[in-house]
Amino acid sequence: MPMPLNKISGTVVDAALKIHRILGPGLLESVYEAVLAHELEQRGLHVERQYPVPIAFDEIRMEITFHADLLVEGWSSLR
């Protein structure tokens, strides 16, 4: 059975606060992304980094994509 969204989001917030307390502010976003992905995986969550999200406008799919920093436990309405 999949983990409920509120449990996933609570785990993400808890991990982010832990990382902020330990590392503090001022590092590159890529550092926080990598550390958060690692922490979430250590907590048993499946994490995909830089997940591509296709962009469509006016029924035309664009050549470009948006990259979500983290996709946790496959939660996406865009899949």
N, CA, C, O and CB atoms as a CASP TS submission, in Angstrom:
PFRMAT TS
TARGET T0000
AUTHOR 0000-0000-0000
METHOD Language model
MODEL 1
PARENT N/A
ATOM      1  N   MET     1       0.840  -1.187   0.000  1.00  0.00           N
ATOM      2  CA  MET     1       0.000   0.000   0.000  1.00  0.00           C
ATOM      3  C   MET     1       0.880   1.244   0.000  1.00  0.00           C
ATOM      4  O   MET     1       1.808   1.336   0.804  1.00  0.00           O
ATOM      5  CB  MET     1      -0.953   0.002   1.218  1.00  0.00           C
ATOM      6  N   PRO     2       0.606   2.217  -0.897  1.00  0.00           N
ATOM      7  CA  PRO     2       1.427   3.426  -0.970  1.00  0.00           C
ATOM      8  C   PRO     2       1.295   4.269   0.299  1.00  0.00           C
ATOM      9  O   PRO     2       0.264   4.267   0.972  1.00  0.00           O
ATOM     10  CB  PRO     2       1.035   4.259  -2.194  1.00  0.00           C
ATOM     11  N   MET     3       2.368   4.981   0.595  1.00  0.00           N
ATOM     12  CA  MET     3       2.370   5.875   1.753  1.00  0.00           C
ATOM     13  C   MET     3       1.456   7.065   1.475  1.00  0.00           C
ATOM     14  O   MET     3       1.498   7.623   0.378  1.00  0.00           O
ATOM     15  CB  MET     3       3.812   6.354   2.084  1.00  0.00           C
ATOM     16  N   PRO     4       0.624   7.471   2.454  1.00  0.00           N
ATOM     17  CA  PRO     4      -0.261   8.623   2.246  1.00  0.00           C
ATOM     18  C   PRO     4       0.536   9.914   2.015  1.00  0.00           C
ATOM     19  O   PRO     4       1.629  10.090   2.553  1.00  0.00           O
ATOM     20  CB  PRO     4      -1.196   8.796   3.454  1.00  0.00           C
ATOM     21  N   LEU     5      -0.026  10.793   1.216  1.00  0.00           N
ATOM     22  CA  LEU     5       0.639  12.042   0.859  1.00  0.00           C
ATOM     23  C   LEU     5       1.003  12.865   2.092  1.00  0.00           C
ATOM     24  O   LEU     5       2.082  13.456   2.133  1.00  0.00           O
ATOM     25  CB  LEU     5      -0.249  12.861  -0.064  1.00  0.00           C
ATOM     26  N   ASN     6       0.117  12.917   3.111  1.00  0.00           N
ATOM     27  CA  ASN     6       0.441  13.726   4.286  1.00  0.00           C
ATOM     28  C   ASN     6       1.627  13.141   5.062  1.00  0.00           C
ATOM     29  O   ASN     6       2.373  13.894   5.687  1.00  0.00           O
ATOM     30  CB  ASN     6      -0.783  13.837   5.202  1.00  0.00           C
ATOM     31  N   LYS     7       1.815  11.823   5.036  1.00  0.00           N
ATOM     32  CA  LYS     7       2.980  11.210   5.687  1.00  0.00           C
ATOM     33  C   LYS     7       4.249  11.520   4.897  1.00  0.00           C
ATOM     34  O   LYS     7       5.291  11.811   5.483  1.00  0.00           O
ATOM     35  CB  LYS     7       2.792   9.676   5.822  1.00  0.00           C
ATOM     36  N   ILE     8       4.163  11.458   3.580  1.00  0.00           N
ATOM     37  CA  ILE     8       5.308  11.792   2.731  1.00  0.00           C
ATOM     38  C   ILE     8       5.712  13.245   2.953  1.00  0.00           C
ATOM     39  O   ILE     8       6.889  13.539   3.166  1.00  0.00           O
ATOM     40  CB  ILE     8       4.978  11.544   1.239  1.00  0.00           C
ATOM     41  N   SER     9       4.742  14.152   2.903  1.00  0.00           N
ATOM     42  CA  SER     9       5.066  15.579   3.050  1.00  0.00           C
ATOM     43  C   SER     9       5.627  15.874   4.435  1.00  0.00           C
ATOM     44  O   SER     9       6.525  16.705   4.569  1.00  0.00           O
ATOM     45  CB  SER     9       3.821  16.444   2.795  1.00  0.00           C
ATOM     46  N   GLY    10       5.114  15.209   5.467  1.00  0.00           N
ATOM     47  CA  GLY    10       5.652  15.385   6.809  1.00  0.00           C
ATOM     48  C   GLY    10       7.102  14.929   6.903  1.00  0.00           C
ATOM     49  O   GLY    10       7.923  15.573   7.557  1.00  0.00           O
ATOM     50  N   THR    11       7.411  13.817   6.247  1.00  0.00           N
ATOM     51  CA  THR    11       8.777  13.300   6.222  1.00  0.00           C
ATOM     52  C   THR    11       9.706  14.257   5.489  1.00  0.00           C
ATOM     53  O   THR    11      10.834  14.483   5.927  1.00  0.00           O
ATOM     54  CB  THR    11       8.816  11.920   5.563  1.00  0.00           C
ATOM     55  N   VAL    12       9.239  14.822   4.374  1.00  0.00           N
ATOM     56  CA  VAL    12      10.048  15.770   3.601  1.00  0.00           C
ATOM     57  C   VAL    12      10.334  17.016   4.434  1.00  0.00           C
ATOM     58  O   VAL    12      11.476  17.473   4.487  1.00  0.00           O
ATOM     59  CB  VAL    12       9.331  16.156   2.284  1.00  0.00           C
ATOM     60  N   VAL    13       9.322  17.564   5.077  1.00  0.00           N
ATOM     61  CA  VAL    13       9.513  18.774   5.893  1.00  0.00           C
ATOM     62  C   VAL    13      10.462  18.486   7.052  1.00  0.00           C
ATOM     63  O   VAL    13      11.351  19.289   7.333  1.00  0.00           O
ATOM     64  CB  VAL    13       8.154  19.295   6.431  1.00  0.00           C
ATOM     65  N   ASP    14      10.285  17.354   7.726  1.00  0.00           N
ATOM     66  CA  ASP    14      11.159  17.001   8.836  1.00  0.00           C
ATOM     67  C   ASP    14      12.612  16.870   8.371  1.00  0.00           C
ATOM     68  O   ASP    14      13.524  17.359   9.039  1.00  0.00           O
ATOM     69  CB  ASP    14      10.690  15.694   9.485  1.00  0.00           C
ATOM     70  N   ALA    15      12.826  16.218   7.239  1.00  0.00           N
ATOM     71  CA  ALA    15      14.177  16.054   6.705  1.00  0.00           C
ATOM     72  C   ALA    15      14.776  17.403   6.318  1.00  0.00           C
ATOM     73  O   ALA    15      15.950  17.660   6.583  1.00  0.00           O
ATOM     74  CB  ALA    15      14.164  15.113   5.492  1.00  0.00           C
ATOM     75  N   ALA    16      13.978  18.262   5.694  1.00  0.00           N
ATOM     76  CA  ALA    16      14.471  19.580   5.283  1.00  0.00           C
ATOM     77  C   ALA    16      14.873  20.422   6.494  1.00  0.00           C
ATOM     78  O   ALA    16      15.892  21.112   6.459  1.00  0.00           O
ATOM     79  CB  ALA    16      13.402  20.318   4.461  1.00  0.00           C
ATOM     80  N   LEU    17      14.078  20.368   7.562  1.00  0.00           N
ATOM     81  CA  LEU    17      14.415  21.114   8.768  1.00  0.00           C
ATOM     82  C   LEU    17      15.692  20.575   9.407  1.00  0.00           C
ATOM     83  O   LEU    17      16.521  21.351   9.881  1.00  0.00           O
ATOM     84  CB  LEU    17      13.259  21.058   9.770  1.00  0.00           C
ATOM     85  N   LYS    18      15.856  19.271   9.423  1.00  0.00           N
ATOM     86  CA  LYS    18      17.075  18.665   9.964  1.00  0.00           C
ATOM     87  C   LYS    18      18.298  19.154   9.191  1.00  0.00           C
ATOM     88  O   LYS    18      19.310  19.533   9.781  1.00  0.00           O
ATOM     89  CB  LYS    18      16.987  17.121   9.911  1.00  0.00           C
ATOM     90  N   ILE    19      18.191  19.141   7.869  1.00  0.00           N
ATOM     91  CA  ILE    19      19.309  19.560   7.019  1.00  0.00           C
ATOM     92  C   ILE    19      19.613  21.038   7.234  1.00  0.00           C
ATOM     93  O   ILE    19      20.780  21.425   7.302  1.00  0.00           O
ATOM     94  CB  ILE    19      18.997  19.288   5.531  1.00  0.00           C
ATOM     95  N   HIS    20      18.592  21.856   7.340  1.00  0.00           N
ATOM     96  CA  HIS    20      18.800  23.287   7.552  1.00  0.00           C
ATOM     97  C   HIS    20      19.483  23.547   8.904  1.00  0.00           C
ATOM     98  O   HIS    20      20.362  24.403   9.005  1.00  0.00           O
ATOM     99  CB  HIS    20      17.454  24.039   7.480  1.00  0.00           C
ATOM    100  N   ARG    21      19.073  22.807   9.937  1.00  0.00           N
ATOM    101  CA  ARG    21      19.705  22.970  11.253  1.00  0.00           C
ATOM    102  C   ARG    21      21.187  22.585  11.207  1.00  0.00           C
ATOM    103  O   ARG    21      22.018  23.223  11.852  1.00  0.00           O
ATOM    104  CB  ARG    21      18.972  22.116  12.307  1.00  0.00           C
ATOM    105  N   ILE    22      21.512  21.539  10.441  1.00  0.00           N
ATOM    106  CA  ILE    22      22.896  21.060  10.402  1.00  0.00           C
ATOM    107  C   ILE    22      23.765  21.900   9.465  1.00  0.00           C
ATOM    108  O   ILE    22      24.866  22.308   9.835  1.00  0.00           O
ATOM    109  CB  ILE    22      22.931  19.598   9.965  1.00  0.00           C
ATOM    110  N   LEU    23      23.270  22.158   8.253  1.00  0.00           N
ATOM    111  CA  LEU    23      24.087  22.858   7.247  1.00  0.00           C
ATOM    112  C   LEU    23      23.923  24.372   7.273  1.00  0.00           C
ATOM    113  O   LEU    23      24.835  25.107   6.896  1.00  0.00           O
ATOM    114  CB  LEU    23      23.743  22.352   5.874  1.00  0.00           C
ATOM    115  N   GLY    24      22.750  24.838   7.721  1.00  0.00           N
ATOM    116  CA  GLY    24      22.496  26.278   7.730  1.00  0.00           C
ATOM    117  C   GLY    24      22.279  26.826   6.330  1.00  0.00           C
ATOM    118  O   GLY    24      22.236  26.075   5.356  1.00  0.00           O
ATOM    119  N   PRO    25      22.144  28.139   6.241  1.00  0.00           N
ATOM    120  CA  PRO    25      21.900  28.783   4.946  1.00  0.00           C
ATOM    121  C   PRO    25      23.199  29.048   4.179  1.00  0.00           C
ATOM    122  O   PRO    25      24.295  28.957   4.731  1.00  0.00           O
ATOM    123  CB  PRO    25      21.148  30.094   5.149  1.00  0.00           C
ATOM    124  N   GLY    26      23.048  29.373   2.905  1.00  0.00           N
ATOM    125  CA  GLY    26      24.165  29.898   2.134  1.00  0.00           C
ATOM    126  C   GLY    26      24.828  28.958   1.155  1.00  0.00           C
ATOM    127  O   GLY    26      25.696  29.387   0.396  1.00  0.00           O
ATOM    128  N   LEU    27      24.448  27.678   1.143  1.00  0.00           N
ATOM    129  CA  LEU    27      25.050  26.761   0.180  1.00  0.00           C
ATOM    130  C   LEU    27      24.291  26.816  -1.138  1.00  0.00           C
ATOM    131  O   LEU    27      23.192  27.366  -1.212  1.00  0.00           O
ATOM    132  CB  LEU    27      25.067  25.323   0.732  1.00  0.00           C
ATOM    133  N   LEU    28      24.882  26.246  -2.164  1.00  0.00           N
ATOM    134  CA  LEU    28      24.208  26.182  -3.456  1.00  0.00           C
ATOM    135  C   LEU    28      22.973  25.288  -3.361  1.00  0.00           C
ATOM    136  O   LEU    28      22.943  24.330  -2.589  1.00  0.00           O
ATOM    137  CB  LEU    28      25.171  25.661  -4.546  1.00  0.00           C
ATOM    138  N   GLU    29      21.961  25.614  -4.155  1.00  0.00           N
ATOM    139  CA  GLU    29      20.732  24.819  -4.181  1.00  0.00           C
ATOM    140  C   GLU    29      21.026  23.360  -4.504  1.00  0.00           C
ATOM    141  O   GLU    29      20.386  22.461  -3.957  1.00  0.00           O
ATOM    142  CB  GLU    29      19.749  25.392  -5.203  1.00  0.00           C
ATOM    143  N   SER    30      21.986  23.122  -5.384  1.00  0.00           N
ATOM    144  CA  SER    30      22.310  21.754  -5.784  1.00  0.00           C
ATOM    145  C   SER    30      22.815  20.923  -4.599  1.00  0.00           C
ATOM    146  O   SER    30      22.593  19.713  -4.554  1.00  0.00           O
ATOM    147  CB  SER    30      23.361  21.767  -6.898  1.00  0.00           C
ATOM    148  N   VAL    31      23.487  21.562  -3.646  1.00  0.00           N
ATOM    149  CA  VAL    31      23.956  20.855  -2.454  1.00  0.00           C
ATOM    150  C   VAL    31      22.768  20.422  -1.610  1.00  0.00           C
ATOM    151  O   VAL    31      22.685  19.266  -1.194  1.00  0.00           O
ATOM    152  CB  VAL    31      24.911  21.743  -1.627  1.00  0.00           C
ATOM    153  N   TYR    32      21.838  21.356  -1.353  1.00  0.00           N
ATOM    154  CA  TYR    32      20.659  21.020  -0.553  1.00  0.00           C
ATOM    155  C   TYR    32      19.826  19.935  -1.240  1.00  0.00           C
ATOM    156  O   TYR    32      19.300  19.039  -0.580  1.00  0.00           O
ATOM    157  CB  TYR    32      19.798  22.278  -0.309  1.00  0.00           C
ATOM    158  N   GLU    33      19.709  20.020  -2.557  1.00  0.00           N
ATOM    159  CA  GLU    33      18.952  19.009  -3.310  1.00  0.00           C
ATOM    160  C   GLU    33      19.562  17.628  -3.131  1.00  0.00           C
ATOM    161  O   GLU    33      18.848  16.665  -2.852  1.00  0.00           O
ATOM    162  CB  GLU    33      18.903  19.370  -4.804  1.00  0.00           C
ATOM    163  N   ALA    34      20.874  17.524  -3.287  1.00  0.00           N
ATOM    164  CA  ALA    34      21.549  16.230  -3.165  1.00  0.00           C
ATOM    165  C   ALA    34      21.438  15.679  -1.748  1.00  0.00           C
ATOM    166  O   ALA    34      21.184  14.490  -1.558  1.00  0.00           O
ATOM    167  CB  ALA    34      23.022  16.358  -3.562  1.00  0.00           C
ATOM    168  N   VAL    35      21.629  16.544  -0.756  1.00  0.00           N
ATOM    169  CA  VAL    35      21.570  16.098   0.633  1.00  0.00           C
ATOM    170  C   VAL    35      20.144  15.693   1.005  1.00  0.00           C
ATOM    171  O   VAL    35      19.946  14.689   1.689  1.00  0.00           O
ATOM    172  CB  VAL    35      22.078  17.205   1.577  1.00  0.00           C
ATOM    173  N   LEU    36      19.150  16.465   0.562  1.00  0.00           N
ATOM    174  CA  LEU    36      17.760  16.123   0.857  1.00  0.00           C
ATOM    175  C   LEU    36      17.373  14.806   0.188  1.00  0.00           C
ATOM    176  O   LEU    36      16.702  13.975   0.800  1.00  0.00           O
ATOM    177  CB  LEU    36      16.820  17.249   0.397  1.00  0.00           C
ATOM    178  N   ALA    37      17.784  14.613  -1.045  1.00  0.00           N
ATOM    179  CA  ALA    37      17.491  13.347  -1.734  1.00  0.00           C
ATOM    180  C   ALA    37      18.104  12.183  -0.951  1.00  0.00           C
ATOM    181  O   ALA    37      17.456  11.156  -0.751  1.00  0.00           O
ATOM    182  CB  ALA    37      18.038  13.371  -3.199  1.00  0.00           C
ATOM    183  N   HIS    38      19.335  12.344  -0.518  1.00  0.00           N
ATOM    184  CA  HIS    38      20.002  11.293   0.256  1.00  0.00           C
ATOM    185  C   HIS    38      19.260  11.022   1.564  1.00  0.00           C
ATOM    186  O   HIS    38      19.019   9.866   1.911  1.00  0.00           O
ATOM    187  CB  HIS    38      21.461  11.685   0.549  1.00  0.00           C
ATOM    188  N   GLU    39      18.901  12.073   2.283  1.00  0.00           N
ATOM    189  CA  GLU    39      18.205  11.922   3.567  1.00  0.00           C
ATOM    190  C   GLU    39      16.863  11.225   3.389  1.00  0.00           C
ATOM    191  O   GLU    39      16.496  10.363   4.189  1.00  0.00           O
ATOM    192  CB  GLU    39      17.998  13.289   4.227  1.00  0.00           C
ATOM    193  N   LEU    40      16.129  11.597   2.342  1.00  0.00           N
ATOM    194  CA  LEU    40      14.829  10.966   2.097  1.00  0.00           C
ATOM    195  C   LEU    40      14.984   9.494   1.732  1.00  0.00           C
ATOM    196  O   LEU    40      14.184   8.660   2.157  1.00  0.00           O
ATOM    197  CB  LEU    40      14.082  11.703   0.982  1.00  0.00           C
ATOM    198  N   GLU    41      16.003   9.173   0.953  1.00  0.00           N
ATOM    199  CA  GLU    41      16.258   7.774   0.618  1.00  0.00           C
ATOM    200  C   GLU    41      16.636   6.985   1.871  1.00  0.00           C
ATOM    201  O   GLU    41      16.239   5.829   2.017  1.00  0.00           O
ATOM    202  CB  GLU    41      17.374   7.666  -0.440  1.00  0.00           C
ATOM    203  N   GLN    42      17.398   7.600   2.773  1.00  0.00           N
ATOM    204  CA  GLN    42      17.750   6.945   4.032  1.00  0.00           C
ATOM    205  C   GLN    42      16.509   6.657   4.874  1.00  0.00           C
ATOM    206  O   GLN    42      16.490   5.721   5.673  1.00  0.00           O
ATOM    207  CB  GLN    42      18.731   7.812   4.825  1.00  0.00           C
ATOM    208  N   ARG    43      15.478   7.472   4.684  1.00  0.00           N
ATOM    209  CA  ARG    43      14.221   7.288   5.414  1.00  0.00           C
ATOM    210  C   ARG    43      13.262   6.355   4.675  1.00  0.00           C
ATOM    211  O   ARG    43      12.111   6.194   5.081  1.00  0.00           O
ATOM    212  CB  ARG    43      13.550   8.636   5.648  1.00  0.00           C
ATOM    213  N   GLY    44      13.736   5.747   3.595  1.00  0.00           N
ATOM    214  CA  GLY    44      12.951   4.733   2.899  1.00  0.00           C
ATOM    215  C   GLY    44      12.058   5.238   1.778  1.00  0.00           C
ATOM    216  O   GLY    44      11.211   4.496   1.280  1.00  0.00           O
ATOM    217  N   LEU    45      12.237   6.493   1.374  1.00  0.00           N
ATOM    218  CA  LEU    45      11.417   7.034   0.294  1.00  0.00           C
ATOM    219  C   LEU    45      12.139   6.907  -1.043  1.00  0.00           C
ATOM    220  O   LEU    45      13.367   6.968  -1.106  1.00  0.00           O
ATOM    221  CB  LEU    45      11.061   8.504   0.570  1.00  0.00           C
ATOM    222  N   HIS    46      11.373   6.731  -2.097  1.00  0.00           N
ATOM    223  CA  HIS    46      11.929   6.699  -3.453  1.00  0.00           C
ATOM    224  C   HIS    46      11.986   8.138  -3.965  1.00  0.00           C
ATOM    225  O   HIS    46      10.984   8.853  -3.942  1.00  0.00           O
ATOM    226  CB  HIS    46      11.065   5.781  -4.415  1.00  0.00           C
ATOM    227  N   VAL    47      13.160   8.556  -4.426  1.00  0.00           N
ATOM    228  CA  VAL    47      13.365   9.947  -4.857  1.00  0.00           C
ATOM    229  C   VAL    47      13.981   9.955  -6.247  1.00  0.00           C
ATOM    230  O   VAL    47      14.930   9.220  -6.522  1.00  0.00           O
ATOM    231  CB  VAL    47      14.272  10.722  -3.852  1.00  0.00           C
ATOM    232  N   GLU    48      13.432  10.796  -7.121  1.00  0.00           N
ATOM    233  CA  GLU    48      14.020  11.030  -8.437  1.00  0.00           C
ATOM    234  C   GLU    48      14.434  12.495  -8.497  1.00  0.00           C
ATOM    235  O   GLU    48      13.635  13.384  -8.201  1.00  0.00           O
ATOM    236  CB  GLU    48      13.015  10.668  -9.599  1.00  0.00           C
ATOM    237  N   ARG    49      15.677  12.743  -8.879  1.00  0.00           N
ATOM    238  CA  ARG    49      16.192  14.115  -8.965  1.00  0.00           C
ATOM    239  C   ARG    49      16.076  14.631 -10.393  1.00  0.00           C
ATOM    240  O   ARG    49      16.207  13.877 -11.357  1.00  0.00           O
ATOM    241  CB  ARG    49      17.664  14.180  -8.490  1.00  0.00           C
ATOM    242  N   GLN    50      15.825  15.944 -10.510  1.00  0.00           N
ATOM    243  CA  GLN    50      15.728  16.628 -11.805  1.00  0.00           C
ATOM    244  C   GLN    50      14.775  15.893 -12.743  1.00  0.00           C
ATOM    245  O   GLN    50      15.108  15.598 -13.891  1.00  0.00           O
ATOM    246  CB  GLN    50      17.116  16.748 -12.456  1.00  0.00           C
ATOM    247  N   TYR    51      13.582  15.607 -12.226  1.00  0.00           N
ATOM    248  CA  TYR    51      12.566  14.868 -12.969  1.00  0.00           C
ATOM    249  C   TYR    51      11.995  15.754 -14.085  1.00  0.00           C
ATOM    250  O   TYR    51      11.472  16.830 -13.797  1.00  0.00           O
ATOM    251  CB  TYR    51      11.435  14.384 -12.017  1.00  0.00           C
ATOM    252  N   PRO    52      12.083  15.325 -15.349  1.00  0.00           N
ATOM    253  CA  PRO    52      11.596  16.156 -16.453  1.00  0.00           C
ATOM    254  C   PRO    52      10.068  16.171 -16.533  1.00  0.00           C
ATOM    255  O   PRO    52       9.409  15.131 -16.506  1.00  0.00           O
ATOM    256  CB  PRO    52      12.175  15.660 -17.773  1.00  0.00           C
ATOM    257  N   VAL    53       9.539  17.374 -16.632  1.00  0.00           N
ATOM    258  CA  VAL    53       8.093  17.568 -16.761  1.00  0.00           C
ATOM    259  C   VAL    53       7.851  18.249 -18.110  1.00  0.00           C
ATOM    260  O   VAL    53       8.256  19.396 -18.301  1.00  0.00           O
ATOM    261  CB  VAL    53       7.504  18.428 -15.558  1.00  0.00           C
ATOM    262  N   PRO    54       7.203  17.564 -19.035  1.00  0.00           N
ATOM    263  CA  PRO    54       6.972  18.158 -20.350  1.00  0.00           C
ATOM    264  C   PRO    54       6.058  19.378 -20.264  1.00  0.00           C
ATOM    265  O   PRO    54       5.175  19.455 -19.410  1.00  0.00           O
ATOM    266  CB  PRO    54       6.369  17.125 -21.293  1.00  0.00           C
ATOM    267  N   ILE    55       6.287  20.311 -21.151  1.00  0.00           N
ATOM    268  CA  ILE    55       5.492  21.533 -21.204  1.00  0.00           C
ATOM    269  C   ILE    55       4.603  21.482 -22.442  1.00  0.00           C
ATOM    270  O   ILE    55       5.077  21.254 -23.555  1.00  0.00           O
ATOM    271  CB  ILE    55       6.405  22.801 -21.221  1.00  0.00           C
ATOM    272  N   ALA    56       3.311  21.697 -22.230  1.00  0.00           N
ATOM    273  CA  ALA    56       2.356  21.737 -23.344  1.00  0.00           C
ATOM    274  C   ALA    56       1.595  23.051 -23.257  1.00  0.00           C
ATOM    275  O   ALA    56       1.232  23.508 -22.173  1.00  0.00           O
ATOM    276  CB  ALA    56       1.371  20.507 -23.311  1.00  0.00           C
ATOM    277  N   PHE    57       1.364  23.642 -24.405  1.00  0.00           N
ATOM    278  CA  PHE    57       0.610  24.884 -24.480  1.00  0.00           C
ATOM    279  C   PHE    57      -0.246  24.845 -25.724  1.00  0.00           C
ATOM    280  O   PHE    57       0.239  24.558 -26.819  1.00  0.00           O
ATOM    281  CB  PHE    57       1.546  26.120 -24.487  1.00  0.00           C
ATOM    282  N   ASP    58      -1.526  25.136 -25.550  1.00  0.00           N
ATOM    283  CA  ASP    58      -2.426  25.198 -26.701  1.00  0.00           C
ATOM    284  C   ASP    58      -2.399  23.890 -27.494  1.00  0.00           C
ATOM    285  O   ASP    58      -2.403  23.887 -28.725  1.00  0.00           O
ATOM    286  CB  ASP    58      -2.046  26.375 -27.612  1.00  0.00           C
ATOM    287  N   GLU    59      -2.371  22.762 -26.740  1.00  0.00           N
ATOM    288  CA  GLU    59      -2.343  21.420 -27.302  1.00  0.00           C
ATOM    289  C   GLU    59      -1.074  21.104 -28.094  1.00  0.00           C
ATOM    290  O   GLU    59      -1.047  20.151 -28.873  1.00  0.00           O
ATOM    291  CB  GLU    59      -3.528  21.232 -28.181  1.00  0.00           C
ATOM    292  N   ILE    60      -0.032  21.897 -27.897  1.00  0.00           N
ATOM    293  CA  ILE    60       1.250  21.643 -28.555  1.00  0.00           C
ATOM    294  C   ILE    60       2.265  21.293 -27.474  1.00  0.00           C
ATOM    295  O   ILE    60       2.446  22.030 -26.505  1.00  0.00           O
ATOM    296  CB  ILE    60       1.722  22.885 -29.401  1.00  0.00           C
ATOM    297  N   ARG    61       2.911  20.173 -27.659  1.00  0.00           N
ATOM    298  CA  ARG    61       3.958  19.771 -26.710  1.00  0.00           C
ATOM    299  C   ARG    61       5.257  20.456 -27.112  1.00  0.00           C
ATOM    300  O   ARG    61       5.726  20.308 -28.241  1.00  0.00           O
ATOM    301  CB  ARG    61       4.135  18.210 -26.676  1.00  0.00           C
ATOM    302  N   MET    62       5.828  21.202 -26.184  1.00  0.00           N
ATOM    303  CA  MET    62       7.031  21.977 -26.464  1.00  0.00           C
ATOM    304  C   MET    62       8.273  21.089 -26.433  1.00  0.00           C
ATOM    305  O   MET    62       8.266  20.026 -25.812  1.00  0.00           O
ATOM    306  CB  MET    62       7.174  23.122 -25.455  1.00  0.00           C
ATOM    307  N   GLU    63       9.321  21.521 -27.095  1.00  0.00           N
ATOM    308  CA  GLU    63      10.592  20.800 -27.111  1.00  0.00           C
ATOM    309  C   GLU    63      11.293  20.906 -25.755  1.00  0.00           C
ATOM    310  O   GLU    63      12.116  20.057 -25.412  1.00  0.00           O
ATOM    311  CB  GLU    63      11.505  21.344 -28.226  1.00  0.00           C
ATOM    312  N   ILE    64      10.969  21.944 -24.989  1.00  0.00           N
ATOM    313  CA  ILE    64      11.622  22.158 -23.702  1.00  0.00           C
ATOM    314  C   ILE    64      10.861  21.440 -22.598  1.00  0.00           C
ATOM    315  O   ILE    64       9.688  21.104 -22.759  1.00  0.00           O
ATOM    316  CB  ILE    64      11.728  23.658 -23.390  1.00  0.00           C
ATOM    317  N   THR    65      11.532  21.209 -21.482  1.00  0.00           N
ATOM    318  CA  THR    65      10.874  20.644 -20.321  1.00  0.00           C
ATOM    319  C   THR    65      11.281  21.429 -19.083  1.00  0.00           C
ATOM    320  O   THR    65      12.330  22.070 -19.042  1.00  0.00           O
ATOM    321  CB  THR    65      11.219  19.148 -20.164  1.00  0.00           C
ATOM    322  N   PHE    66      10.424  21.358 -18.087  1.00  0.00           N
ATOM    323  CA  PHE    66      10.727  21.872 -16.766  1.00  0.00           C
ATOM    324  C   PHE    66      11.312  20.690 -15.990  1.00  0.00           C
ATOM    325  O   PHE    66      10.870  19.557 -16.177  1.00  0.00           O
ATOM    326  CB  PHE    66       9.441  22.489 -16.051  1.00  0.00           C
ATOM    327  N   HIS    67      12.278  20.929 -15.142  1.00  0.00           N
ATOM    328  CA  HIS    67      12.851  19.854 -14.329  1.00  0.00           C
ATOM    329  C   HIS    67      12.531  20.113 -12.866  1.00  0.00           C
ATOM    330  O   HIS    67      13.038  21.058 -12.261  1.00  0.00           O
ATOM    331  CB  HIS    67      14.389  19.743 -14.545  1.00  0.00           C
ATOM    332  N   ALA    68      11.678  19.255 -12.304  1.00  0.00           N
ATOM    333  CA  ALA    68      11.370  19.341 -10.881  1.00  0.00           C
ATOM    334  C   ALA    68      12.611  18.898 -10.113  1.00  0.00           C
ATOM    335  O   ALA    68      13.232  17.895 -10.464  1.00  0.00           O
ATOM    336  CB  ALA    68      10.117  18.464 -10.505  1.00  0.00           C
ATOM    337  N   ASP    69      12.970  19.629  -9.079  1.00  0.00           N
ATOM    338  CA  ASP    69      14.169  19.281  -8.304  1.00  0.00           C
ATOM    339  C   ASP    69      14.079  17.854  -7.783  1.00  0.00           C
ATOM    340  O   ASP    69      14.997  17.058  -7.982  1.00  0.00           O
ATOM    341  CB  ASP    69      14.359  20.260  -7.130  1.00  0.00           C
ATOM    342  N   LEU    70      12.969  17.525  -7.112  1.00  0.00           N
ATOM    343  CA  LEU    70      12.780  16.183  -6.557  1.00  0.00           C
ATOM    344  C   LEU    70      11.357  15.709  -6.801  1.00  0.00           C
ATOM    345  O   LEU    70      10.399  16.468  -6.653  1.00  0.00           O
ATOM    346  CB  LEU    70      13.099  16.165  -5.049  1.00  0.00           C
ATOM    347  N   LEU    71      11.235  14.461  -7.170  1.00  0.00           N
ATOM    348  CA  LEU    71       9.932  13.803  -7.237  1.00  0.00           C
ATOM    349  C   LEU    71       9.996  12.682  -6.207  1.00  0.00           C
ATOM    350  O   LEU    71      10.790  11.751  -6.341  1.00  0.00           O
ATOM    351  CB  LEU    71       9.597  13.255  -8.708  1.00  0.00           C
ATOM    352  N   VAL    72       9.161  12.776  -5.182  1.00  0.00           N
ATOM    353  CA  VAL    72       9.224  11.849  -4.054  1.00  0.00           C
ATOM    354  C   VAL    72       8.069  10.858  -4.125  1.00  0.00           C
ATOM    355  O   VAL    72       6.906  11.251  -4.208  1.00  0.00           O
ATOM    356  CB  VAL    72       9.195  12.614  -2.715  1.00  0.00           C
ATOM    357  N   GLU    73       8.396   9.586  -4.091  1.00  0.00           N
ATOM    358  CA  GLU    73       7.411   8.510  -4.110  1.00  0.00           C
ATOM    359  C   GLU    73       6.496   8.569  -5.333  1.00  0.00           C
ATOM    360  O   GLU    73       5.352   8.116  -5.277  1.00  0.00           O
ATOM    361  CB  GLU    73       6.580   8.558  -2.851  1.00  0.00           C
ATOM    362  N   GLY    74       6.993   9.122  -6.427  1.00  0.00           N
ATOM    363  CA  GLY    74       6.237   9.142  -7.659  1.00  0.00           C
ATOM    364  C   GLY    74       5.013  10.039  -7.666  1.00  0.00           C
ATOM    365  O   GLY    74       4.177   9.936  -8.563  1.00  0.00           O
ATOM    366  N   TRP    75       4.894  10.931  -6.665  1.00  0.00           N
ATOM    367  CA  TRP    75       3.710  11.792  -6.589  1.00  0.00           C
ATOM    368  C   TRP    75       3.783  12.853  -7.656  1.00  0.00           C
ATOM    369  O   TRP    75       4.560  13.802  -7.557  1.00  0.00           O
ATOM    370  CB  TRP    75       3.579  12.439  -5.201  1.00  0.00           C
ATOM    371  N   SER    76       2.986  12.689  -8.654  1.00  0.00           N
ATOM    372  CA  SER    76       2.899  13.679  -9.708  1.00  0.00           C
ATOM    373  C   SER    76       1.598  13.493 -10.459  1.00  0.00           C
ATOM    374  O   SER    76       1.246  12.381 -10.854  1.00  0.00           O
ATOM    375  CB  SER    76       4.101  13.582 -10.660  1.00  0.00           C
ATOM    376  N   SER    77       0.900  14.573 -10.647  1.00  0.00           N
ATOM    377  CA  SER    77      -0.314  14.514 -11.461  1.00  0.00           C
ATOM    378  C   SER    77       0.051  14.588 -12.946  1.00  0.00           C
ATOM    379  O   SER    77      -0.821  14.495 -13.811  1.00  0.00           O
ATOM    380  CB  SER    77      -1.285  15.664 -11.082  1.00  0.00           C
ATOM    381  N   LEU    78       1.355  14.756 -13.236  1.00  0.00           N
ATOM    382  CA  LEU    78       1.799  14.905 -14.617  1.00  0.00           C
ATOM    383  C   LEU    78       2.275  13.610 -15.230  1.00  0.00           C
ATOM    384  O   LEU    78       2.638  13.587 -16.406  1.00  0.00           O
ATOM    385  CB  LEU    78       2.889  15.913 -14.694  1.00  0.00           C
ATOM    386  N   ARG    79       2.284  12.528 -14.466  1.00  0.00           N
ATOM    387  CA  ARG    79       2.742  11.242 -15.010  1.00  0.00           C
ATOM    388  C   ARG    79       1.724  10.644 -15.909  1.00  0.00           C
ATOM    389  O   ARG    79       1.941   9.562 -16.454  1.00  0.00           O
ATOM    390  CB  ARG    79       3.068  10.272 -13.911  1.00  0.00           C
TER
END
